[in-house]
Amino acid sequence: MKKIIFTEKAPVPIGPYNQAVLSGNTLYASGQIAINPASGELVTANISDETNQVMKNIQAVLESANMTFENVVKTSIFIMDMNDFGAINTVYGSYFNEKTAPARETVQVACLPKNVNVEISIIAVQ
């Protein structure tokens, strides 16, 4: 059985998908981009601010499922330019305890939704 997770504190999906799905004790969260849910505007002034908005959106989805970043077991990071990896990694790392950080992959892609620079998805377990 699956439960759809939705919060107004994260961006409304821009396609036929949900913010996250809870199946048993596992949360599968869709990729988040840097849309400010309050304004609906993209946060793309710089890669650090963009990544921080992505992480805030993920945090809102986690909280709506009664979880935190400590529950995250896997992340996938998609970036437009691998040269942004250092800045993205610094912001991303500030949301996790390094000793219990999740598994992850980071890949450079040709294009992301709304031409953003970074998208991150997560899997979390209660």
DSSP file with accessible surface (Angstrom, degrees, kcal/mol):
  #  RESIDUE AA STRUCTURE BP1 BP2  ACC     N-H-->O    O-->H-N    N-H-->O    O-->H-N    TCO  KAPPA ALPHA  PHI   PSI    X-CA   Y-CA   Z-CA
    1    1 A M              0   0  215      0, 0.0    23,-0.9     0, 0.0     2,-0.4   0.000 360.0 360.0 360.0 141.2    0.0    0.0    0.0
    2    2 A K  E     -A   23   0A 141     21,-0.2     2,-0.4    19,-0.0    21,-0.2  -0.904 360.0-154.9-121.0 150.5    1.2    3.5   -0.8
    3    3 A K  E     -A   22   0A 127     19,-2.7    19,-3.1    -2,-0.4     2,-0.4  -0.985  19.5-130.7-122.2 128.4    0.5    6.9    0.7
    4    4 A I  E     -A   21   0A  71     -2,-0.4     2,-0.5    17,-0.2    17,-0.2  -0.633  19.7-150.1 -78.9 131.9    0.9   10.1   -1.3
    5    5 A I  E     +A   20   0A   5     15,-2.8    15,-1.1    -2,-0.4    14,-0.4  -0.890  23.2 166.6-105.3 128.6    2.9   12.7    0.6
    6    6 A F        +     0   0  107     -2,-0.5     2,-0.3    58,-0.2     6,-0.1  -0.998   9.4 174.5-142.8 139.2    2.1   16.4   -0.1
    7    7 A T    >   -     0   0   19     -2,-0.3     3,-1.1     4,-0.1    54,-0.1  -0.995  32.1-142.7-141.3 142.3    3.0   19.6    1.5
    8    8 A E  T 3  S+     0   0  165     -2,-0.3     4,-0.1     1,-0.2    -1,-0.1   0.563  98.4  75.5 -75.0  -8.1    2.4   23.2    0.6
    9    9 A K  T 3  S+     0   0  148     51,-0.1    -1,-0.2     2,-0.1    51,-0.2   0.413  96.1  52.7 -84.2   0.7    5.9   24.0    2.0
   10   10 A A  S <  S-     0   0    1     -3,-1.1    -3,-0.1    50,-0.1    26,-0.1  -0.908 105.9 -78.7-127.7 159.5    7.4   22.4   -1.1
   11   11 A P        -     0   0   12      0, 0.0    -4,-0.1     0, 0.0    -2,-0.1  -0.243  46.5-110.5 -60.5 144.5    6.8   23.2   -4.8
   12   12 A V        -     0   0  103      1,-0.1     6,-0.1    25,-0.1    -4,-0.0  -0.528  47.2 -94.5 -69.1 137.0    3.7   21.8   -6.4
   13   13 A P        -     0   0   30      0, 0.0    -1,-0.1     0, 0.0     6,-0.1  -0.246  26.2-148.6 -54.2 144.1    4.7   19.1   -8.9
   14   14 A I  S    S+     0   0   89     -3,-0.1    -2,-0.0     2,-0.0     0, 0.0   0.081  76.0  21.5-103.3  22.2    4.9   20.4  -12.5
   15   15 A G  S    S-     0   0   35      2,-0.2     2,-2.2     0, 0.0     0, 0.0  -0.906 110.9 -51.3-163.9-169.3    3.9   17.2  -14.1
   16   16 A P  S    S+     0   0  143      0, 0.0     2,-0.3     0, 0.0    -2,-0.0  -0.432 100.4  85.3 -82.4  68.3    2.0   13.9  -13.5
   17   17 A Y  S    S-     0   0   95     -2,-2.2     2,-0.3    13,-0.0    -2,-0.2  -0.949  70.1-116.1-152.7 171.3    3.8   12.9  -10.3
   18   18 A N        -     0   0   68     -2,-0.3    12,-0.3     1,-0.1     3,-0.1  -0.768  27.4-114.3-111.8 161.4    3.7   13.5   -6.6
   19   19 A Q  S    S-     0   0    1    -14,-0.4    11,-2.4    -2,-0.3     2,-0.3   0.897  94.4 -19.7 -59.1 -41.6    6.2   15.1   -4.3
   20   20 A A  E     -AB   5  29A   1    -15,-1.1   -15,-2.8     9,-0.3     2,-0.4  -0.980  54.6-142.1-162.7 159.7    6.7   11.8   -2.6
   21   21 A V  E     -AB   4  28A  35      7,-2.2     7,-2.9    -2,-0.3     2,-0.6  -0.999  12.0-151.1-129.9 128.8    5.3    8.3   -2.0
   22   22 A L  E     -AB   3  27A  25    -19,-3.1   -19,-2.7    -2,-0.4     2,-0.5  -0.898  16.1-179.9 -99.4 120.3    5.5    6.4    1.3
   23   23 A S  E >   -AB   2  26A  54      3,-3.0     3,-2.3    -2,-0.6     2,-0.3  -0.970  65.5 -44.8-122.7 112.0    5.4    2.7    0.7
   24   24 A G  T 3  S-     0   0   63    -23,-0.9   -21,-0.1    -2,-0.5    -2,-0.0  -0.503 123.9 -27.4  63.9-122.9    5.7    0.8    4.0
   25   25 A N  T 3  S+     0   0   81     -2,-0.3   101,-2.6    -3,-0.1     2,-0.5   0.233 120.0  97.5-106.7  14.7    8.4    2.5    5.9
   26   26 A T  E <   -BC  23 125A  25     -3,-2.3    -3,-3.0    99,-0.2     2,-0.5  -0.900  57.4-155.4-111.5 130.1   10.2    3.8    2.8
   27   27 A L  E     -BC  22 124A   0     97,-3.6    97,-2.4    -2,-0.5     2,-0.6  -0.892   3.4-166.2-104.1 125.7    9.8    7.3    1.4
   28   28 A Y  E     -BC  21 123A 114     -7,-2.9    -7,-2.2    -2,-0.5     2,-0.4  -0.950  13.3-165.4-110.6 108.8   10.5    7.9   -2.3
   29   29 A A  E     -BC  20 122A  12     93,-2.6    93,-0.8    -2,-0.6    -9,-0.3  -0.833  17.1-123.6-102.2 134.2   10.8   11.6   -3.0
   30   30 A S  E     -     0   0A  37    -11,-2.4    92,-0.1    -2,-0.4    90,-0.1  -0.262  46.4 -78.4 -64.1 158.5   10.7   13.1   -6.5
   31   31 A G  E     -     0   0A  16     90,-0.1     2,-0.4    88,-0.1    90,-0.3  -0.307  48.1-145.5 -60.5 137.7   13.5   15.3   -7.6
   32   32 A Q  E     - C   0 120A  12     88,-2.8    88,-1.8    -3,-0.1     2,-0.2  -0.889  13.3-169.2-108.2 139.6   13.4   18.8   -6.2
   33   33 A I        -     0   0   13     -2,-0.4     2,-1.9    86,-0.2    86,-0.1  -0.670  44.2 -82.5-115.9 177.6   14.5   21.9   -8.0
   34   34 A A  S    S+     0   0    0     84,-0.4     9,-2.8    -2,-0.2     2,-0.6  -0.257  70.7 141.7 -85.7  55.6   15.0   25.4   -6.6
   35   35 A I  B     -F   42   0B  16     -2,-1.9     7,-0.2     7,-0.2     6,-0.1  -0.840  51.1-133.5 -92.1 126.1   11.4   26.6   -6.8
   36   36 A N     >  -     0   0   48      5,-3.1     4,-3.2    -2,-0.6     5,-0.4  -0.710  13.8-151.4 -75.0 116.4   10.5   28.8   -3.8
   37   37 A P  T  4 S+     0   0   41      0, 0.0    -1,-0.2     0, 0.0   -27,-0.1   0.783  90.5  56.0 -65.9 -24.3    7.1   27.3   -2.8
   38   38 A A  T  4 S+     0   0   97      1,-0.1   -28,-0.0   -29,-0.1    -2,-0.0   0.901 124.8  19.7 -73.1 -39.2    5.8   30.7   -1.4
   39   39 A S  T  4 S-     0   0   65     -3,-0.3    -1,-0.1     2,-0.2     3,-0.1   0.656  91.7-131.4-104.1 -21.9    6.4   32.7   -4.6
   40   40 A G     <  +     0   0   51     -4,-3.2     2,-0.2     1,-0.3    -2,-0.0   0.483  65.8 129.9  79.5   2.6    6.6   30.0   -7.2
   41   41 A E        -     0   0  131     -5,-0.4    -5,-3.1     1,-0.1    -1,-0.3  -0.608  62.8-111.2 -91.5 150.9    9.7   31.6   -8.5
   42   42 A L  B     -F   35   0B  61     -7,-0.2     2,-0.8    -2,-0.2    -7,-0.2  -0.544  18.4-142.3 -76.2 142.7   13.0   29.9   -9.3
   43   43 A V        +     0   0   35     -9,-2.8    10,-0.1    -2,-0.2    -9,-0.1  -0.897  48.3 136.6-104.7  99.0   16.0   30.7   -7.0
   44   44 A T        +     0   0   68     -2,-0.8    -1,-0.1     1,-0.1     3,-0.1   0.108  20.0 119.4-134.3  23.8   18.9   30.7   -9.4
   45   45 A A  S    S-     0   0   90      1,-0.2     2,-0.3     2,-0.1    -1,-0.1   0.899  93.6 -12.6 -58.9 -41.5   21.0   33.8   -8.3
   46   46 A N  S  > S-     0   0   73      1,-0.1     4,-2.4    -3,-0.0    -1,-0.2  -0.971  73.4-103.7-154.9 164.0   24.0   31.5   -7.6
   47   47 A I  H  > S+     0   0   24     -2,-0.3     4,-2.6     1,-0.2     5,-0.2   0.832 117.0  54.4 -65.9 -31.1   24.5   27.8   -7.3
   48   48 A S  H  > S+     0   0   48      2,-0.2     4,-2.4     1,-0.2    -1,-0.2   0.944 111.6  43.3 -68.2 -46.9   24.8   27.9   -3.5
   49   49 A D  H  > S+     0   0   78      2,-0.2     4,-2.1     1,-0.2    -2,-0.2   0.899 114.6  51.9 -63.6 -39.5   21.4   29.7   -3.1
   50   50 A E  H  X S+     0   0    0     -4,-2.4     4,-2.0     2,-0.2    -2,-0.2   0.945 111.6  45.5 -62.2 -47.7   19.9   27.3   -5.7
   51   51 A T  H  X S+     0   0    0     -4,-2.6     4,-2.6     1,-0.2    -2,-0.2   0.900 109.9  55.0 -64.5 -39.6   21.1   24.2   -3.9
   52   52 A N  H  X S+     0   0   48     -4,-2.4     4,-2.5     1,-0.2    -1,-0.2   0.914 107.6  49.5 -61.4 -40.3   20.0   25.6   -0.5
   53   53 A Q  H  X S+     0   0   20     -4,-2.1     4,-2.3     2,-0.2    -1,-0.2   0.917 109.4  52.3 -65.6 -39.2   16.4   26.0   -1.9
   54   54 A V  H  X S+     0   0    0     -4,-2.0     4,-2.3     1,-0.2    -2,-0.2   0.944 111.1  47.0 -58.9 -46.7   16.5   22.5   -3.2
   55   55 A M  H  X S+     0   0    1     -4,-2.6     4,-2.7     1,-0.2    -2,-0.2   0.876 109.7  53.0 -66.7 -36.9   17.5   21.2    0.2
   56   56 A K  H  X S+     0   0  100     -4,-2.5     4,-2.2     2,-0.2    -1,-0.2   0.898 109.1  50.4 -62.8 -39.2   14.8   23.3    2.0
   57   57 A N  H  X S+     0   0    1     -4,-2.3     4,-1.9     2,-0.2    -2,-0.2   0.919 111.0  48.1 -65.1 -41.8   12.2   21.7   -0.4
   58   58 A I  H  X S+     0   0    4     -4,-2.3     4,-2.9     1,-0.2    -2,-0.2   0.924 109.4  53.8 -62.5 -43.6   13.5   18.2    0.4
   59   59 A Q  H  X S+     0   0   72     -4,-2.7     4,-2.8     1,-0.2    -2,-0.2   0.908 106.8  51.7 -58.5 -41.7   13.4   19.1    4.1
   60   60 A A  H  X S+     0   0    9     -4,-2.2     4,-1.9     2,-0.2    -1,-0.2   0.911 110.8  47.6 -63.4 -40.6    9.7   20.1    3.8
   61   61 A V  H  X S+     0   0    2     -4,-1.9     4,-0.9     2,-0.2    -2,-0.2   0.933 112.4  49.5 -66.2 -44.4    8.8   16.9    2.1
   62   62 A L  H ><>S+     0   0    1     -4,-2.9     5,-2.4     1,-0.2     3,-1.0   0.936 110.5  50.2 -58.3 -47.8   10.7   14.9    4.7
   63   63 A E  H ><5S+     0   0   99     -4,-2.8     3,-1.9     1,-0.3    -1,-0.2   0.869 104.5  57.6 -61.4 -35.6    8.9   16.7    7.5
   64   64 A S  H 3<5S+     0   0   41     -4,-1.9    -1,-0.3     1,-0.3    -2,-0.2   0.744 109.0  46.8 -69.5 -17.7    5.5   16.1    5.9
   65   65 A A  T <<5S-     0   0    5     -3,-1.0    -1,-0.3    -4,-0.9    -2,-0.2   0.166 122.7-108.9-101.9  13.2    6.3   12.4    6.2
   66   66 A N  T < 5S+     0   0  141     -3,-1.9     2,-0.3     1,-0.2    -3,-0.2   0.888  82.1 116.1  59.2  43.3    7.5   12.8    9.8
   67   67 A M      < -     0   0    4     -5,-2.4     2,-0.2    -8,-0.2    -1,-0.2  -0.828  48.2-154.0-131.5 171.0   11.1   12.3    8.8
   68   68 A T    >   -     0   0   77     -2,-0.3     3,-1.9    -3,-0.1     4,-0.4  -0.778  46.1 -84.8-132.3-179.2   14.4   14.2    8.9
   69   69 A F  G >  S+     0   0   18      1,-0.3     3,-1.2    -2,-0.2    28,-0.0   0.764 122.6  70.7 -62.6 -21.7   17.6   14.1    6.9
   70   70 A E  G 3  S+     0   0  105      1,-0.2    -1,-0.3    26,-0.1    26,-0.0   0.756  93.7  56.5 -65.7 -21.9   18.8   11.4    9.3
   71   71 A N  G <  S+     0   0   41     -3,-1.9    54,-2.6    53,-0.1     2,-0.3   0.616  81.7 108.5 -82.9 -13.1   16.2    9.1    7.7
   72   72 A V  E <   +D  124   0A   5     -3,-1.2    52,-0.3    -4,-0.4     3,-0.1  -0.504  35.8 169.8 -72.7 127.3   17.7    9.6    4.2
   73   73 A V  E     +     0   0A  74     50,-2.7    30,-2.0     1,-0.3     2,-0.3   0.597  65.2  22.1-109.8 -17.3   19.5    6.5    3.0
   74   74 A K  E     -De 123 103A  56     49,-1.7    49,-2.4    28,-0.2     2,-0.3  -0.987  58.4-175.3-154.6 136.6   20.1    7.4   -0.7
   75   75 A T  E     -De 122 104A   1     28,-1.9    30,-1.2    -2,-0.3     2,-0.4  -0.962  10.8-156.1-129.1 153.6   20.3   10.6   -2.8
   76   76 A S  E     -De 121 105A  17     45,-2.2    45,-2.3    -2,-0.3     2,-0.5  -0.999  11.2-164.2-127.0 125.7   20.7   11.3   -6.5
   77   77 A I  E     -De 120 106A   2     28,-2.6    30,-2.7    -2,-0.4     2,-0.5  -0.958   3.0-169.6-115.3 125.5   22.2   14.6   -7.5
   78   78 A F  E     +De 119 107A  60     41,-3.1    41,-2.2    -2,-0.5     2,-0.3  -0.965  12.3 179.6-114.7 124.2   21.8   15.8  -11.1
   79   79 A I  E     -De 118 108A   1     28,-2.7    30,-2.6    -2,-0.5    39,-0.2  -0.938  31.7-145.0-129.0 150.5   23.8   18.8  -12.1
   80   80 A M  S    S+     0   0   51     37,-2.0     2,-0.4    -2,-0.3    -1,-0.1   0.807  92.9  29.2 -77.9 -32.7   24.2   20.8  -15.3
   81   81 A D    >   -     0   0   63     36,-0.4     3,-2.6     1,-0.1    -1,-0.3  -0.953  62.7-153.2-138.0 114.7   27.9   21.6  -14.8
   82   82 A M  G >  S+     0   0   76     -2,-0.4     3,-1.8     1,-0.3     4,-0.3   0.737  94.1  74.3 -60.7 -18.7   30.3   19.4  -12.9
   83   83 A N  G 3  S+     0   0  143      1,-0.3     3,-0.3     2,-0.1    -1,-0.3   0.713  90.6  58.4 -66.2 -17.8   32.3   22.6  -12.1
   84   84 A D  G <> S+     0   0   40     -3,-2.6     4,-2.5     1,-0.2    -1,-0.3   0.481  77.4  99.4 -86.2  -2.6   29.5   23.5   -9.7
   85   85 A F  H <> S+     0   0   69     -3,-1.8     4,-3.2     1,-0.2     5,-0.2   0.885  77.3  52.5 -54.4 -46.1   30.1   20.2   -7.7
   86   86 A G  H  > S+     0   0   44     -3,-0.3     4,-2.0    -4,-0.3    -1,-0.2   0.932 112.9  42.9 -59.2 -46.8   32.2   21.8   -4.9
   87   87 A A  H  > S+     0   0   33     -4,-0.3     4,-1.9     2,-0.2    -1,-0.2   0.914 116.2  48.4 -67.6 -42.1   29.6   24.5   -4.1
   88   88 A I  H  X S+     0   0    2     -4,-2.5     4,-3.0     1,-0.2     5,-0.2   0.938 111.1  51.2 -61.0 -46.2   26.7   22.1   -4.3
   89   89 A N  H  X S+     0   0   57     -4,-3.2     4,-2.8    -5,-0.3    -2,-0.2   0.869 106.7  54.1 -61.9 -37.8   28.6   19.6   -2.1
   90   90 A T  H  X S+     0   0  105     -4,-2.0     4,-1.1    -5,-0.2    -1,-0.2   0.947 114.5  39.5 -62.8 -48.3   29.3   22.3    0.5
   91   91 A V  H >< S+     0   0   19     -4,-1.9     3,-0.7     2,-0.2     4,-0.5   0.955 117.0  50.0 -66.5 -49.1   25.6   23.2    0.8
   92   92 A Y  H >< S+     0   0   11     -4,-3.0     3,-1.8     1,-0.2     4,-0.3   0.929 108.5  53.7 -53.2 -48.5   24.4   19.6    0.5
   93   93 A G  H >< S+     0   0   35     -4,-2.8     3,-1.3     1,-0.3    -1,-0.2   0.775  95.7  67.3 -62.0 -26.6   26.8   18.5    3.2
   94   94 A S  T << S+     0   0   90     -4,-1.1    -1,-0.3    -3,-0.7    -2,-0.2   0.686  97.6  54.6 -70.3 -13.5   25.6   21.1    5.7
   95   95 A Y  T <  S+     0   0   44     -3,-1.8     2,-0.3    -4,-0.5    -1,-0.2   0.510 105.7  60.4 -95.1  -7.2   22.2   19.2    5.9
   96   96 A F  S <  S-     0   0   22     -3,-1.3     2,-0.6    -4,-0.3     5,-0.1  -0.901  81.1-118.4-123.8 152.3   23.8   15.9    6.8
   97   97 A N    >>  -     0   0   79     -2,-0.3     3,-1.3     1,-0.1     4,-0.5  -0.785  29.8-139.9 -80.3 121.2   25.8   14.4    9.6
   98   98 A E  G >4 S+     0   0  182     -2,-0.6     3,-0.7     1,-0.3    -1,-0.1   0.849  99.2  55.0 -56.8 -34.0   29.0   13.3    7.8
   99   99 A K  G 34 S+     0   0  194      1,-0.2    -1,-0.3    -3,-0.1    -2,-0.0   0.753 120.6  29.7 -72.8 -23.5   29.2   10.1    9.8
  100  100 A T  G <4 S+     0   0   71     -3,-1.3    -1,-0.2     2,-0.0    -2,-0.2   0.153  86.9 142.8-120.7  18.7   25.7    9.0    8.9
  101  101 A A    <<  -     0   0   47     -3,-0.7     3,-0.1    -4,-0.5    -3,-0.1  -0.191  51.5-107.8 -60.6 151.1   25.4   10.6    5.5
  102  102 A P        -     0   0   19      0, 0.0   -28,-0.2     0, 0.0   -29,-0.1  -0.240  31.4 -95.2 -75.1 168.1   23.4    8.7    2.9
  103  103 A A  E     +e   74   0A  61    -30,-2.0   -28,-1.9   -27,-0.0     2,-0.3  -0.423  56.5 167.9 -69.9 156.6   24.8    6.8   -0.2
  104  104 A R  E     -e   75   0A  79    -30,-0.2     2,-0.3    -2,-0.1   -28,-0.2  -0.993  32.0-147.1-163.4 163.6   24.6    9.0   -3.3
  105  105 A E  E     -e   76   0A  76    -30,-1.2   -28,-2.6    -2,-0.3     2,-0.4  -0.965  11.0-157.0-131.9 153.2   25.6    9.5   -6.9
  106  106 A T  E     +e   77   0A  32     -2,-0.3     2,-0.4   -30,-0.2   -28,-0.2  -0.996  17.1 177.7-129.7 124.3   26.2   12.8   -8.7
  107  107 A V  E     -e   78   0A  59    -30,-2.7   -28,-2.7    -2,-0.4     2,-0.4  -0.968  27.6-129.0-130.4 144.8   25.9   13.0  -12.4
  108  108 A Q  E     -e   79   0A 109     -2,-0.4     2,-0.3   -30,-0.2   -28,-0.2  -0.761  32.6-169.1 -87.6 135.7   26.2   15.7  -15.0
  109  109 A V        -     0   0   41    -30,-2.6     3,-0.1    -2,-0.4   -31,-0.0  -0.805  30.6-122.8-123.9 165.9   23.2   15.9  -17.3
  110  110 A A  S    S-     0   0   98     -2,-0.3     2,-0.3     1,-0.3    -1,-0.1   0.845  89.6  -3.7 -77.9 -34.3   22.4   17.7  -20.5
  111  111 A C        -     0   0   79    -32,-0.1    -1,-0.3    -3,-0.0     6,-0.1  -0.986  58.2-159.6-160.3 146.5   19.3   19.5  -19.3
  112  112 A L    >   -     0   0   13     -2,-0.3     3,-2.0     4,-0.3     4,-0.1  -0.863  46.1 -70.6-124.2 162.5   17.0   19.7  -16.3
  113  113 A P  G >  S+     0   0   53      0, 0.0     3,-1.6     0, 0.0    -1,-0.1  -0.201 120.2   4.4 -54.0 138.5   13.4   20.9  -15.8
  114  114 A K  G 3  S-     0   0  117      1,-0.3   -72,-0.0   -81,-0.0    -3,-0.0   0.708 122.5 -81.5  59.1  18.8   13.0   24.7  -16.2
  115  115 A N  G <  S+     0   0  123     -3,-2.0    -1,-0.3     1,-0.1   -35,-0.0   0.817  80.8 163.1  58.6  33.3   16.8   24.8  -17.1
  116  116 A V    <   -     0   0    0     -3,-1.6    -4,-0.3     1,-0.1    -1,-0.1  -0.254  43.3-129.1 -73.5 172.2   17.9   24.7  -13.5
  117  117 A N  S    S+     0   0   56      1,-0.2   -37,-2.0   -38,-0.1   -36,-0.4   0.628  83.4  26.2 -98.7 -17.3   21.4   23.9  -12.5
  118  118 A V  E     - D   0  79A   0    -39,-0.2   -84,-0.4   -38,-0.1     2,-0.3  -0.996  52.1-179.4-151.2 142.0   20.7   21.2   -9.9
  119  119 A E  E     - D   0  78A  38    -41,-2.2   -41,-3.1    -2,-0.3     2,-0.4  -0.991  11.3-169.0-138.5 137.5   18.0   18.6   -9.0
  120  120 A I  E     -CD  32  77A   1    -88,-1.8   -88,-2.8    -2,-0.3     2,-0.3  -0.995   4.2-174.5-132.3 134.0   18.1   16.2   -6.0
  121  121 A S  E     - D   0  76A  25    -45,-2.3   -45,-2.2    -2,-0.4     2,-0.3  -0.859  10.5-162.0-120.1 160.5   16.0   13.2   -5.2
  122  122 A I  E     -CD  29  75A   3    -93,-0.8   -93,-2.6    -2,-0.3     2,-0.4  -0.949  19.0-152.5-140.4 158.1   16.0   11.1   -2.1
  123  123 A I  E     -CD  28  74A  56    -49,-2.4   -50,-2.7    -2,-0.3   -49,-1.7  -0.997  25.4-177.5-125.6 131.2   15.0    7.8   -0.6
  124  124 A A  E     -CD  27  72A   0    -97,-2.4   -97,-3.6    -2,-0.4     2,-0.4  -0.947  12.8-154.2-131.4 151.7   14.4    7.8    3.2
  125  125 A V  E      C   26   0A  46    -54,-2.6   -99,-0.2    -2,-0.3  -100,-0.0  -0.988 360.0 360.0-129.7 135.0   13.5    5.0    5.7
  126  126 A Q              0   0  111   -101,-2.6  -101,-0.1    -2,-0.4   -59,-0.1  -0.512 360.0 360.0 -76.7 360.0   11.7    5.3    9.0
